[in-house]
Amino acid sequence: MFASRTAKIVTAVCAVVGAAAFVGIFFLAIAGGSEYFEFVLAMVFFTMFLIGSYWWIVLGPGRRL
């Protein structure tokens, strides 16, 4: 599925950071945390989503750097 080791690393980093941000947003919403920190986490999640999507489209399966 992945053409190179770099593709595996970038995909894994985007998935882990994005999932952590998503879980953080959920817990801050439940606990009533800072809206500003929740917004920062939402921006981190959105950025990881964009990077992961771009990475998949441009350098997806069968393509090399």
PDBQT receptor file of N, H, CA, C and O in Angstrom, charges set to zero:
ATOM      1  N   MET A   1       0.822  -1.186   0.000  1.00  0.00    +0.000 N 
ATOM      2  CA  MET A   1       0.000   0.000   0.000  1.00  0.00    +0.000 C 
ATOM      3  C   MET A   1       0.868   1.253   0.000  1.00  0.00    +0.000 C 
ATOM      4  O   MET A   1       0.570   2.210  -0.714  1.00  0.00    +0.000 OA
ATOM      5  N   PHE A   2       1.937   1.259   0.792  1.00  0.00    +0.000 N 
ATOM      6  H   PHE A   2       2.179   0.481   1.372  1.00  0.00    +0.000 HD
ATOM      7  CA  PHE A   2       2.810   2.420   0.843  1.00  0.00    +0.000 C 
ATOM      8  C   PHE A   2       4.030   2.168  -0.015  1.00  0.00    +0.000 C 
ATOM      9  O   PHE A   2       4.618   1.087   0.024  1.00  0.00    +0.000 OA
ATOM     10  N   ALA A   3       4.406   3.168  -0.790  1.00  0.00    +0.000 N 
ATOM     11  H   ALA A   3       3.928   4.046  -0.822  1.00  0.00    +0.000 HD
ATOM     12  CA  ALA A   3       5.513   3.001  -1.714  1.00  0.00    +0.000 C 
ATOM     13  C   ALA A   3       6.870   3.148  -1.039  1.00  0.00    +0.000 C 
ATOM     14  O   ALA A   3       7.862   2.601  -1.520  1.00  0.00    +0.000 OA
ATOM     15  N   SER A   4       6.923   3.874   0.062  1.00  0.00    +0.000 N 
ATOM     16  H   SER A   4       6.116   4.318   0.452  1.00  0.00    +0.000 HD
ATOM     17  CA  SER A   4       8.214   4.100   0.692  1.00  0.00    +0.000 C 
ATOM     18  C   SER A   4       8.064   4.195   2.211  1.00  0.00    +0.000 C 
ATOM     19  O   SER A   4       6.960   4.279   2.750  1.00  0.00    +0.000 OA
ATOM     20  N   ARG A   5       9.205   4.178   2.867  1.00  0.00    +0.000 N 
ATOM     21  H   ARG A   5      10.101   4.110   2.429  1.00  0.00    +0.000 HD
ATOM     22  CA  ARG A   5       9.210   4.318   4.319  1.00  0.00    +0.000 C 
ATOM     23  C   ARG A   5       8.735   5.717   4.728  1.00  0.00    +0.000 C 
ATOM     24  O   ARG A   5       8.058   5.873   5.744  1.00  0.00    +0.000 OA
ATOM     25  N   THR A   6       9.091   6.721   3.941  1.00  0.00    +0.000 N 
ATOM     26  H   THR A   6       9.642   6.594   3.116  1.00  0.00    +0.000 HD
ATOM     27  CA  THR A   6       8.673   8.095   4.221  1.00  0.00    +0.000 C 
ATOM     28  C   THR A   6       7.159   8.208   4.216  1.00  0.00    +0.000 C 
ATOM     29  O   THR A   6       6.586   8.894   5.063  1.00  0.00    +0.000 OA
ATOM     30  N   ALA A   7       6.505   7.543   3.274  1.00  0.00    +0.000 N 
ATOM     31  H   ALA A   7       6.970   6.986   2.587  1.00  0.00    +0.000 HD
ATOM     32  CA  ALA A   7       5.050   7.574   3.210  1.00  0.00    +0.000 C 
ATOM     33  C   ALA A   7       4.434   6.972   4.461  1.00  0.00    +0.000 C 
ATOM     34  O   ALA A   7       3.434   7.479   4.969  1.00  0.00    +0.000 OA
ATOM     35  N   LYS A   8       5.022   5.896   4.958  1.00  0.00    +0.000 N 
ATOM     36  H   LYS A   8       5.834   5.484   4.545  1.00  0.00    +0.000 HD
ATOM     37  CA  LYS A   8       4.523   5.274   6.189  1.00  0.00    +0.000 C 
ATOM     38  C   LYS A   8       4.665   6.218   7.370  1.00  0.00    +0.000 C 
ATOM     39  O   LYS A   8       3.751   6.345   8.184  1.00  0.00    +0.000 OA
ATOM     40  N   ILE A   9       5.806   6.877   7.463  1.00  0.00    +0.000 N 
ATOM     41  H   ILE A   9       6.549   6.774   6.802  1.00  0.00    +0.000 HD
ATOM     42  CA  ILE A   9       6.069   7.766   8.596  1.00  0.00    +0.000 C 
ATOM     43  C   ILE A   9       5.134   8.977   8.568  1.00  0.00    +0.000 C 
ATOM     44  O   ILE A   9       4.536   9.322   9.588  1.00  0.00    +0.000 OA
ATOM     45  N   VAL A  10       5.007   9.613   7.425  1.00  0.00    +0.000 N 
ATOM     46  H   VAL A  10       5.492   9.333   6.597  1.00  0.00    +0.000 HD
ATOM     47  CA  VAL A  10       4.140  10.796   7.325  1.00  0.00    +0.000 C 
ATOM     48  C   VAL A  10       2.688  10.429   7.615  1.00  0.00    +0.000 C 
ATOM     49  O   VAL A  10       1.993  11.159   8.322  1.00  0.00    +0.000 OA
ATOM     50  N   THR A  11       2.235   9.322   7.081  1.00  0.00    +0.000 N 
ATOM     51  H   THR A  11       2.799   8.730   6.507  1.00  0.00    +0.000 HD
ATOM     52  CA  THR A  11       0.863   8.890   7.320  1.00  0.00    +0.000 C 
ATOM     53  C   THR A  11       0.637   8.583   8.794  1.00  0.00    +0.000 C 
ATOM     54  O   THR A  11      -0.388   8.967   9.358  1.00  0.00    +0.000 OA
ATOM     55  N   ALA A  12       1.573   7.903   9.413  1.00  0.00    +0.000 N 
ATOM     56  H   ALA A  12       2.405   7.591   8.955  1.00  0.00    +0.000 HD
ATOM     57  CA  ALA A  12       1.441   7.563  10.831  1.00  0.00    +0.000 C 
ATOM     58  C   ALA A  12       1.445   8.809  11.705  1.00  0.00    +0.000 C 
ATOM     59  O   ALA A  12       0.642   8.913  12.632  1.00  0.00    +0.000 OA
ATOM     60  N   VAL A  13       2.334   9.755  11.425  1.00  0.00    +0.000 N 
ATOM     61  H   VAL A  13       2.986   9.671  10.671  1.00  0.00    +0.000 HD
ATOM     62  CA  VAL A  13       2.388  10.987  12.203  1.00  0.00    +0.000 C 
ATOM     63  C   VAL A  13       1.093  11.771  12.071  1.00  0.00    +0.000 C 
ATOM     64  O   VAL A  13       0.551  12.240  13.072  1.00  0.00    +0.000 OA
ATOM     65  N   CYS A  14       0.590  11.919  10.852  1.00  0.00    +0.000 N 
ATOM     66  H   CYS A  14       1.030  11.537  10.039  1.00  0.00    +0.000 HD
ATOM     67  CA  CYS A  14      -0.677  12.631  10.640  1.00  0.00    +0.000 C 
ATOM     68  C   CYS A  14      -1.819  11.941  11.374  1.00  0.00    +0.000 C 
ATOM     69  O   CYS A  14      -2.662  12.609  11.974  1.00  0.00    +0.000 OA
ATOM     70  N   ALA A  15      -1.855  10.629  11.334  1.00  0.00    +0.000 N 
ATOM     71  H   ALA A  15      -1.170  10.087  10.847  1.00  0.00    +0.000 HD
ATOM     72  CA  ALA A  15      -2.931   9.887  11.998  1.00  0.00    +0.000 C 
ATOM     73  C   ALA A  15      -2.860  10.034  13.515  1.00  0.00    +0.000 C 
ATOM     74  O   ALA A  15      -3.879  10.262  14.166  1.00  0.00    +0.000 OA
ATOM     75  N   VAL A  16      -1.665   9.906  14.077  1.00  0.00    +0.000 N 
ATOM     76  H   VAL A  16      -0.837   9.721  13.548  1.00  0.00    +0.000 HD
ATOM     77  CA  VAL A  16      -1.526   9.979  15.532  1.00  0.00    +0.000 C 
ATOM     78  C   VAL A  16      -1.796  11.387  16.057  1.00  0.00    +0.000 C 
ATOM     79  O   VAL A  16      -2.534  11.556  17.028  1.00  0.00    +0.000 OA
ATOM     80  N   VAL A  17      -1.210  12.386  15.428  1.00  0.00    +0.000 N 
ATOM     81  H   VAL A  17      -0.611  12.249  14.639  1.00  0.00    +0.000 HD
ATOM     82  CA  VAL A  17      -1.400  13.768  15.878  1.00  0.00    +0.000 C 
ATOM     83  C   VAL A  17      -2.857  14.193  15.685  1.00  0.00    +0.000 C 
ATOM     84  O   VAL A  17      -3.438  14.832  16.562  1.00  0.00    +0.000 OA
ATOM     85  N   GLY A  18      -3.441  13.845  14.554  1.00  0.00    +0.000 N 
ATOM     86  H   GLY A  18      -2.969  13.326  13.842  1.00  0.00    +0.000 HD
ATOM     87  CA  GLY A  18      -4.842  14.176  14.302  1.00  0.00    +0.000 C 
ATOM     88  C   GLY A  18      -5.787  13.502  15.283  1.00  0.00    +0.000 C 
ATOM     89  O   GLY A  18      -6.730  14.124  15.772  1.00  0.00    +0.000 OA
ATOM     90  N   ALA A  19      -5.536  12.235  15.569  1.00  0.00    +0.000 N 
ATOM     91  H   ALA A  19      -4.769  11.730  15.172  1.00  0.00    +0.000 HD
ATOM     92  CA  ALA A  19      -6.387  11.515  16.526  1.00  0.00    +0.000 C 
ATOM     93  C   ALA A  19      -6.243  12.091  17.929  1.00  0.00    +0.000 C 
ATOM     94  O   ALA A  19      -7.234  12.219  18.649  1.00  0.00    +0.000 OA
ATOM     95  N   ALA A  20      -5.020  12.440  18.327  1.00  0.00    +0.000 N 
ATOM     96  H   ALA A  20      -4.216  12.336  17.743  1.00  0.00    +0.000 HD
ATOM     97  CA  ALA A  20      -4.807  13.035  19.648  1.00  0.00    +0.000 C 
ATOM     98  C   ALA A  20      -5.519  14.381  19.762  1.00  0.00    +0.000 C 
ATOM     99  O   ALA A  20      -6.119  14.679  20.795  1.00  0.00    +0.000 OA
ATOM    100  N   ALA A  21      -5.459  15.186  18.720  1.00  0.00    +0.000 N 
ATOM    101  H   ALA A  21      -4.972  14.944  17.880  1.00  0.00    +0.000 HD
ATOM    102  CA  ALA A  21      -6.151  16.478  18.729  1.00  0.00    +0.000 C 
ATOM    103  C   ALA A  21      -7.658  16.277  18.802  1.00  0.00    +0.000 C 
ATOM    104  O   ALA A  21      -8.348  17.000  19.521  1.00  0.00    +0.000 OA
ATOM    105  N   PHE A  22      -8.167  15.312  18.070  1.00  0.00    +0.000 N 
ATOM    106  H   PHE A  22      -7.607  14.725  17.486  1.00  0.00    +0.000 HD
ATOM    107  CA  PHE A  22      -9.606  15.049  18.065  1.00  0.00    +0.000 C 
ATOM    108  C   PHE A  22     -10.083  14.608  19.449  1.00  0.00    +0.000 C 
ATOM    109  O   PHE A  22     -11.117  15.069  19.932  1.00  0.00    +0.000 OA
ATOM    110  N   VAL A  23      -9.331  13.721  20.076  1.00  0.00    +0.000 N 
ATOM    111  H   VAL A  23      -8.490  13.347  19.684  1.00  0.00    +0.000 HD
ATOM    112  CA  VAL A  23      -9.682  13.262  21.427  1.00  0.00    +0.000 C 
ATOM    113  C   VAL A  23      -9.573  14.410  22.425  1.00  0.00    +0.000 C 
ATOM    114  O   VAL A  23     -10.399  14.535  23.329  1.00  0.00    +0.000 OA
ATOM    115  N   GLY A  24      -8.554  15.245  22.260  1.00  0.00    +0.000 N 
ATOM    116  H   GLY A  24      -7.883  15.144  21.526  1.00  0.00    +0.000 HD
ATOM    117  CA  GLY A  24      -8.405  16.405  23.130  1.00  0.00    +0.000 C 
ATOM    118  C   GLY A  24      -9.571  17.377  23.020  1.00  0.00    +0.000 C 
ATOM    119  O   GLY A  24     -10.042  17.909  24.025  1.00  0.00    +0.000 OA
ATOM    120  N   ILE A  25     -10.031  17.604  21.802  1.00  0.00    +0.000 N 
ATOM    121  H   ILE A  25      -9.648  17.172  20.985  1.00  0.00    +0.000 HD
ATOM    122  CA  ILE A  25     -11.197  18.471  21.582  1.00  0.00    +0.000 C 
ATOM    123  C   ILE A  25     -12.412  17.892  22.296  1.00  0.00    +0.000 C 
ATOM    124  O   ILE A  25     -13.166  18.619  22.943  1.00  0.00    +0.000 OA
ATOM    125  N   PHE A  26     -12.595  16.593  22.176  1.00  0.00    +0.000 N 
ATOM    126  H   PHE A  26     -11.982  16.002  21.651  1.00  0.00    +0.000 HD
ATOM    127  CA  PHE A  26     -13.736  15.932  22.809  1.00  0.00    +0.000 C 
ATOM    128  C   PHE A  26     -13.703  16.103  24.328  1.00  0.00    +0.000 C 
ATOM    129  O   PHE A  26     -14.709  16.458  24.942  1.00  0.00    +0.000 OA
ATOM    130  N   PHE A  27     -12.542  15.848  24.927  1.00  0.00    +0.000 N 
ATOM    131  H   PHE A  27     -11.725  15.560  24.429  1.00  0.00    +0.000 HD
ATOM    132  CA  PHE A  27     -12.448  15.951  26.379  1.00  0.00    +0.000 C 
ATOM    133  C   PHE A  27     -12.556  17.389  26.869  1.00  0.00    +0.000 C 
ATOM    134  O   PHE A  27     -13.123  17.633  27.934  1.00  0.00    +0.000 OA
ATOM    135  N   LEU A  28     -12.026  18.337  26.118  1.00  0.00    +0.000 N 
ATOM    136  H   LEU A  28     -11.565  18.138  25.253  1.00  0.00    +0.000 HD
ATOM    137  CA  LEU A  28     -12.174  19.738  26.515  1.00  0.00    +0.000 C 
ATOM    138  C   LEU A  28     -13.631  20.180  26.429  1.00  0.00    +0.000 C 
ATOM    139  O   LEU A  28     -14.093  20.962  27.260  1.00  0.00    +0.000 OA
ATOM    140  N   ALA A  29     -14.349  19.689  25.441  1.00  0.00    +0.000 N 
ATOM    141  H   ALA A  29     -13.974  19.053  24.766  1.00  0.00    +0.000 HD
ATOM    142  CA  ALA A  29     -15.770  20.030  25.320  1.00  0.00    +0.000 C 
ATOM    143  C   ALA A  29     -16.565  19.454  26.492  1.00  0.00    +0.000 C 
ATOM    144  O   ALA A  29     -17.465  20.111  27.015  1.00  0.00    +0.000 OA
ATOM    145  N   ILE A  30     -16.240  18.246  26.897  1.00  0.00    +0.000 N 
ATOM    146  H   ILE A  30     -15.510  17.712  26.472  1.00  0.00    +0.000 HD
ATOM    147  CA  ILE A  30     -16.932  17.608  28.020  1.00  0.00    +0.000 C 
ATOM    148  C   ILE A  30     -16.579  18.295  29.342  1.00  0.00    +0.000 C 
ATOM    149  O   ILE A  30     -17.454  18.545  30.170  1.00  0.00    +0.000 OA
ATOM    150  N   ALA A  31     -15.294  18.597  29.532  1.00  0.00    +0.000 N 
ATOM    151  H   ALA A  31     -14.583  18.394  28.858  1.00  0.00    +0.000 HD
ATOM    152  CA  ALA A  31     -14.821  19.151  30.799  1.00  0.00    +0.000 C 
ATOM    153  C   ALA A  31     -15.020  20.659  30.908  1.00  0.00    +0.000 C 
ATOM    154  O   ALA A  31     -14.832  21.231  31.981  1.00  0.00    +0.000 OA
ATOM    155  N   GLY A  32     -15.393  21.300  29.820  1.00  0.00    +0.000 N 
ATOM    156  H   GLY A  32     -15.546  20.835  28.947  1.00  0.00    +0.000 HD
ATOM    157  CA  GLY A  32     -15.582  22.744  29.850  1.00  0.00    +0.000 C 
ATOM    158  C   GLY A  32     -14.270  23.503  29.894  1.00  0.00    +0.000 C 
ATOM    159  O   GLY A  32     -14.143  24.484  30.626  1.00  0.00    +0.000 OA
ATOM    160  N   GLY A  33     -13.302  23.061  29.122  1.00  0.00    +0.000 N 
ATOM    161  H   GLY A  33     -13.406  22.264  28.527  1.00  0.00    +0.000 HD
ATOM    162  CA  GLY A  33     -11.990  23.709  29.094  1.00  0.00    +0.000 C 
ATOM    163  C   GLY A  33     -11.995  24.993  28.285  1.00  0.00    +0.000 C 
ATOM    164  O   GLY A  33     -13.044  25.471  27.852  1.00  0.00    +0.000 OA
ATOM    165  N   SER A  34     -10.831  25.530  28.094  1.00  0.00    +0.000 N 
ATOM    166  H   SER A  34      -9.979  25.142  28.446  1.00  0.00    +0.000 HD
ATOM    167  CA  SER A  34     -10.652  26.794  27.388  1.00  0.00    +0.000 C 
ATOM    168  C   SER A  34     -11.087  26.669  25.921  1.00  0.00    +0.000 C 
ATOM    169  O   SER A  34     -10.711  25.728  25.222  1.00  0.00    +0.000 OA
ATOM    170  N   GLU A  35     -11.876  27.629  25.486  1.00  0.00    +0.000 N 
ATOM    171  H   GLU A  35     -12.181  28.393  26.054  1.00  0.00    +0.000 HD
ATOM    172  CA  GLU A  35     -12.309  27.635  24.082  1.00  0.00    +0.000 C 
ATOM    173  C   GLU A  35     -11.139  27.907  23.148  1.00  0.00    +0.000 C 
ATOM    174  O   GLU A  35     -11.110  27.422  22.017  1.00  0.00    +0.000 OA
ATOM    175  N   TYR A  36     -10.176  28.685  23.627  1.00  0.00    +0.000 N 
ATOM    176  H   TYR A  36     -10.199  29.080  24.545  1.00  0.00    +0.000 HD
ATOM    177  CA  TYR A  36      -9.017  29.005  22.800  1.00  0.00    +0.000 C 
ATOM    178  C   TYR A  36      -8.156  27.769  22.559  1.00  0.00    +0.000 C 
ATOM    179  O   TYR A  36      -7.704  27.524  21.441  1.00  0.00    +0.000 OA
ATOM    180  N   PHE A  37      -7.937  27.002  23.606  1.00  0.00    +0.000 N 
ATOM    181  H   PHE A  37      -8.304  27.201  24.514  1.00  0.00    +0.000 HD
ATOM    182  CA  PHE A  37      -7.149  25.778  23.457  1.00  0.00    +0.000 C 
ATOM    183  C   PHE A  37      -7.905  24.763  22.600  1.00  0.00    +0.000 C 
ATOM    184  O   PHE A  37      -7.294  24.027  21.824  1.00  0.00    +0.000 OA
ATOM    185  N   GLU A  38      -9.204  24.722  22.736  1.00  0.00    +0.000 N 
ATOM    186  H   GLU A  38      -9.701  25.319  23.366  1.00  0.00    +0.000 HD
ATOM    187  CA  GLU A  38     -10.028  23.841  21.909  1.00  0.00    +0.000 C 
ATOM    188  C   GLU A  38      -9.913  24.245  20.436  1.00  0.00    +0.000 C 
ATOM    189  O   GLU A  38      -9.851  23.389  19.554  1.00  0.00    +0.000 OA
ATOM    190  N   PHE A  39      -9.885  25.552  20.183  1.00  0.00    +0.000 N 
ATOM    191  H   PHE A  39      -9.936  26.247  20.899  1.00  0.00    +0.000 HD
ATOM    192  CA  PHE A  39      -9.730  26.044  18.819  1.00  0.00    +0.000 C 
ATOM    193  C   PHE A  39      -8.357  25.668  18.257  1.00  0.00    +0.000 C 
ATOM    194  O   PHE A  39      -8.247  25.274  17.096  1.00  0.00    +0.000 OA
ATOM    195  N   VAL A  40      -7.319  25.788  19.075  1.00  0.00    +0.000 N 
ATOM    196  H   VAL A  40      -7.408  26.108  20.018  1.00  0.00    +0.000 HD
ATOM    197  CA  VAL A  40      -5.974  25.404  18.637  1.00  0.00    +0.000 C 
ATOM    198  C   VAL A  40      -5.937  23.927  18.276  1.00  0.00    +0.000 C 
ATOM    199  O   VAL A  40      -5.360  23.547  17.257  1.00  0.00    +0.000 OA
ATOM    200  N   LEU A  41      -6.548  23.099  19.104  1.00  0.00    +0.000 N 
ATOM    201  H   LEU A  41      -7.017  23.407  19.931  1.00  0.00    +0.000 HD
ATOM    202  CA  LEU A  41      -6.602  21.669  18.794  1.00  0.00    +0.000 C 
ATOM    203  C   LEU A  41      -7.399  21.399  17.517  1.00  0.00    +0.000 C 
ATOM    204  O   LEU A  41      -7.050  20.510  16.740  1.00  0.00    +0.000 OA
ATOM    205  N   ALA A  42      -8.459  22.160  17.306  1.00  0.00    +0.000 N 
ATOM    206  H   ALA A  42      -8.743  22.881  17.937  1.00  0.00    +0.000 HD
ATOM    207  CA  ALA A  42      -9.235  22.003  16.072  1.00  0.00    +0.000 C 
ATOM    208  C   ALA A  42      -8.392  22.376  14.852  1.00  0.00    +0.000 C 
ATOM    209  O   ALA A  42      -8.488  21.730  13.808  1.00  0.00    +0.000 OA
ATOM    210  N   MET A  43      -7.570  23.412  14.982  1.00  0.00    +0.000 N 
ATOM    211  H   MET A  43      -7.492  23.936  15.830  1.00  0.00    +0.000 HD
ATOM    212  CA  MET A  43      -6.693  23.810  13.875  1.00  0.00    +0.000 C 
ATOM    213  C   MET A  43      -5.609  22.750  13.625  1.00  0.00    +0.000 C 
ATOM    214  O   MET A  43      -5.250  22.488  12.477  1.00  0.00    +0.000 OA
ATOM    215  N   VAL A  44      -5.096  22.150  14.691  1.00  0.00    +0.000 N 
ATOM    216  H   VAL A  44      -5.388  22.363  15.623  1.00  0.00    +0.000 HD
ATOM    217  CA  VAL A  44      -4.115  21.069  14.543  1.00  0.00    +0.000 C 
ATOM    218  C   VAL A  44      -4.756  19.886  13.824  1.00  0.00    +0.000 C 
ATOM    219  O   VAL A  44      -4.163  19.316  12.908  1.00  0.00    +0.000 OA
ATOM    220  N   PHE A  45      -5.968  19.519  14.238  1.00  0.00    +0.000 N 
ATOM    221  H   PHE A  45      -6.450  19.982  14.982  1.00  0.00    +0.000 HD
ATOM    222  CA  PHE A  45      -6.675  18.416  13.583  1.00  0.00    +0.000 C 
ATOM    223  C   PHE A  45      -6.909  18.729  12.107  1.00  0.00    +0.000 C 
ATOM    224  O   PHE A  45      -6.681  17.882  11.244  1.00  0.00    +0.000 OA
ATOM    225  N   PHE A  46      -7.362  19.943  11.824  1.00  0.00    +0.000 N 
ATOM    226  H   PHE A  46      -7.548  20.631  12.525  1.00  0.00    +0.000 HD
ATOM    227  CA  PHE A  46      -7.634  20.345  10.444  1.00  0.00    +0.000 C 
ATOM    228  C   PHE A  46      -6.354  20.319   9.607  1.00  0.00    +0.000 C 
ATOM    229  O   PHE A  46      -6.368  19.868   8.462  1.00  0.00    +0.000 OA
ATOM    230  N   THR A  47      -5.255  20.799  10.176  1.00  0.00    +0.000 N 
ATOM    231  H   THR A  47      -5.243  21.165  11.107  1.00  0.00    +0.000 HD
ATOM    232  CA  THR A  47      -3.983  20.801   9.458  1.00  0.00    +0.000 C 
ATOM    233  C   THR A  47      -3.517  19.382   9.160  1.00  0.00    +0.000 C 
ATOM    234  O   THR A  47      -3.057  19.106   8.052  1.00  0.00    +0.000 OA
ATOM    235  N   MET A  48      -3.629  18.483  10.126  1.00  0.00    +0.000 N 
ATOM    236  H   MET A  48      -4.003  18.707  11.026  1.00  0.00    +0.000 HD
ATOM    237  CA  MET A  48      -3.234  17.093   9.892  1.00  0.00    +0.000 C 
ATOM    238  C   MET A  48      -4.128  16.450   8.847  1.00  0.00    +0.000 C 
ATOM    239  O   MET A  48      -3.663  15.649   8.037  1.00  0.00    +0.000 OA
ATOM    240  N   PHE A  49      -5.404  16.796   8.862  1.00  0.00    +0.000 N 
ATOM    241  H   PHE A  49      -5.781  17.447   9.521  1.00  0.00    +0.000 HD
ATOM    242  CA  PHE A  49      -6.329  16.272   7.862  1.00  0.00    +0.000 C 
ATOM    243  C   PHE A  49      -5.922  16.747   6.466  1.00  0.00    +0.000 C 
ATOM    244  O   PHE A  49      -5.915  15.961   5.518  1.00  0.00    +0.000 OA
ATOM    245  N   LEU A  50      -5.582  18.031   6.341  1.00  0.00    +0.000 N 
ATOM    246  H   LEU A  50      -5.587  18.669   7.111  1.00  0.00    +0.000 HD
ATOM    247  CA  LEU A  50      -5.169  18.555   5.036  1.00  0.00    +0.000 C 
ATOM    248  C   LEU A  50      -3.859  17.942   4.563  1.00  0.00    +0.000 C 
ATOM    249  O   LEU A  50      -3.732  17.547   3.404  1.00  0.00    +0.000 OA
ATOM    250  N   ILE A  51      -2.894  17.865   5.457  1.00  0.00    +0.000 N 
ATOM    251  H   ILE A  51      -2.997  18.186   6.399  1.00  0.00    +0.000 HD
ATOM    252  CA  ILE A  51      -1.600  17.286   5.082  1.00  0.00    +0.000 C 
ATOM    253  C   ILE A  51      -1.763  15.818   4.688  1.00  0.00    +0.000 C 
ATOM    254  O   ILE A  51      -1.206  15.377   3.683  1.00  0.00    +0.000 OA
ATOM    255  N   GLY A  52      -2.519  15.071   5.472  1.00  0.00    +0.000 N 
ATOM    256  H   GLY A  52      -2.972  15.429   6.288  1.00  0.00    +0.000 HD
ATOM    257  CA  GLY A  52      -2.745  13.663   5.154  1.00  0.00    +0.000 C 
ATOM    258  C   GLY A  52      -3.480  13.465   3.835  1.00  0.00    +0.000 C 
ATOM    259  O   GLY A  52      -3.141  12.572   3.059  1.00  0.00    +0.000 OA
ATOM    260  N   SER A  53      -4.479  14.292   3.585  1.00  0.00    +0.000 N 
ATOM    261  H   SER A  53      -4.754  15.017   4.216  1.00  0.00    +0.000 HD
ATOM    262  CA  SER A  53      -5.225  14.190   2.328  1.00  0.00    +0.000 C 
ATOM    263  C   SER A  53      -4.353  14.549   1.145  1.00  0.00    +0.000 C 
ATOM    264  O   SER A  53      -4.360  13.858   0.126  1.00  0.00    +0.000 OA
ATOM    265  N   TYR A  54      -3.603  15.627   1.278  1.00  0.00    +0.000 N 
ATOM    266  H   TYR A  54      -3.597  16.188   2.106  1.00  0.00    +0.000 HD
ATOM    267  CA  TYR A  54      -2.705  16.035   0.195  1.00  0.00    +0.000 C 
ATOM    268  C   TYR A  54      -1.658  14.962  -0.062  1.00  0.00    +0.000 C 
ATOM    269  O   TYR A  54      -1.371  14.620  -1.209  1.00  0.00    +0.000 OA
ATOM    270  N   TRP A  55      -1.095  14.438   1.012  1.00  0.00    +0.000 N 
ATOM    271  H   TRP A  55      -1.328  14.716   1.944  1.00  0.00    +0.000 HD
ATOM    272  CA  TRP A  55      -0.082  13.389   0.885  1.00  0.00    +0.000 C 
ATOM    273  C   TRP A  55      -0.650  12.186   0.149  1.00  0.00    +0.000 C 
ATOM    274  O   TRP A  55       0.019  11.610  -0.710  1.00  0.00    +0.000 OA
ATOM    275  N   TRP A  56      -1.871  11.804   0.475  1.00  0.00    +0.000 N 
ATOM    276  H   TRP A  56      -2.414  12.272   1.173  1.00  0.00    +0.000 HD
ATOM    277  CA  TRP A  56      -2.484  10.626  -0.125  1.00  0.00    +0.000 C 
ATOM    278  C   TRP A  56      -2.778  10.844  -1.613  1.00  0.00    +0.000 C 
ATOM    279  O   TRP A  56      -2.568   9.944  -2.427  1.00  0.00    +0.000 OA
ATOM    280  N   ILE A  57      -3.261  12.032  -1.965  1.00  0.00    +0.000 N 
ATOM    281  H   ILE A  57      -3.432  12.763  -1.304  1.00  0.00    +0.000 HD
ATOM    282  CA  ILE A  57      -3.602  12.310  -3.362  1.00  0.00    +0.000 C 
ATOM    283  C   ILE A  57      -2.346  12.434  -4.221  1.00  0.00    +0.000 C 
ATOM    284  O   ILE A  57      -2.267  11.833  -5.292  1.00  0.00    +0.000 OA
ATOM    285  N   VAL A  58      -1.376  13.203  -3.764  1.00  0.00    +0.000 N 
ATOM    286  H   VAL A  58      -1.441  13.691  -2.894  1.00  0.00    +0.000 HD
ATOM    287  CA  VAL A  58      -0.186  13.458  -4.567  1.00  0.00    +0.000 C 
ATOM    288  C   VAL A  58       0.775  12.284  -4.566  1.00  0.00    +0.000 C 
ATOM    289  O   VAL A  58       1.307  11.910  -5.612  1.00  0.00    +0.000 OA
ATOM    290  N   LEU A  59       1.001  11.701  -3.393  1.00  0.00    +0.000 N 
ATOM    291  H   LEU A  59       0.569  12.006  -2.544  1.00  0.00    +0.000 HD
ATOM    292  CA  LEU A  59       1.990  10.633  -3.273  1.00  0.00    +0.000 C 
ATOM    293  C   LEU A  59       1.349   9.364  -2.720  1.00  0.00    +0.000 C 
ATOM    294  O   LEU A  59       1.886   8.737  -1.807  1.00  0.00    +0.000 OA
ATOM    295  N   GLY A  60       0.219   8.997  -3.266  1.00  0.00    +0.000 N 
ATOM    296  H   GLY A  60      -0.218   9.507  -4.008  1.00  0.00    +0.000 HD
ATOM    297  CA  GLY A  60      -0.519   7.847  -2.781  1.00  0.00    +0.000 C 
ATOM    298  C   GLY A  60       0.098   6.521  -3.169  1.00  0.00    +0.000 C 
ATOM    299  O   GLY A  60       1.282   6.457  -3.502  1.00  0.00    +0.000 OA
ATOM    300  N   PRO A  61      -0.689   5.469  -3.129  1.00  0.00    +0.000 N 
ATOM    301  CA  PRO A  61      -0.187   4.128  -3.399  1.00  0.00    +0.000 C 
ATOM    302  C   PRO A  61       0.451   4.016  -4.790  1.00  0.00    +0.000 C 
ATOM    303  O   PRO A  61      -0.099   4.479  -5.790  1.00  0.00    +0.000 OA
ATOM    304  N   GLY A  62       1.599   3.402  -4.816  1.00  0.00    +0.000 N 
ATOM    305  H   GLY A  62       2.046   3.026  -4.004  1.00  0.00    +0.000 HD
ATOM    306  CA  GLY A  62       2.262   3.155  -6.085  1.00  0.00    +0.000 C 
ATOM    307  C   GLY A  62       3.109   4.302  -6.590  1.00  0.00    +0.000 C 
ATOM    308  O   GLY A  62       3.740   4.178  -7.640  1.00  0.00    +0.000 OA
ATOM    309  N   ARG A  63       3.145   5.411  -5.880  1.00  0.00    +0.000 N 
ATOM    310  H   ARG A  63       2.633   5.512  -5.027  1.00  0.00    +0.000 HD
ATOM    311  CA  ARG A  63       3.954   6.568  -6.296  1.00  0.00    +0.000 C 
ATOM    312  C   ARG A  63       5.124   6.714  -5.352  1.00  0.00    +0.000 C 
ATOM    313  O   ARG A  63       5.040   6.371  -4.173  1.00  0.00    +0.000 OA
ATOM    314  N   ARG A  64       6.210   7.226  -5.882  1.00  0.00    +0.000 N 
ATOM    315  H   ARG A  64       6.278   7.505  -6.840  1.00  0.00    +0.000 HD
ATOM    316  CA  ARG A  64       7.426   7.399  -5.073  1.00  0.00    +0.000 C 
ATOM    317  C   ARG A  64       7.805   8.870  -5.020  1.00  0.00    +0.000 C 
ATOM    318  O   ARG A  64       7.438   9.664  -5.886  1.00  0.00    +0.000 OA
ATOM    319  N   LEU A  65       8.551   9.206  -3.973  1.00  0.00    +0.000 N 
ATOM    320  H   LEU A  65       8.848   8.561  -3.269  1.00  0.00    +0.000 HD
ATOM    321  CA  LEU A  65       9.075  10.572  -3.851  1.00  0.00    +0.000 C 
ATOM    322  C   LEU A  65      10.132  10.824  -4.888  1.00  0.00    +0.000 C 
ATOM    323  O   LEU A  65      10.692  11.918  -4.945  1.00  0.00    +0.000 OA
TER     324      LEU A  65
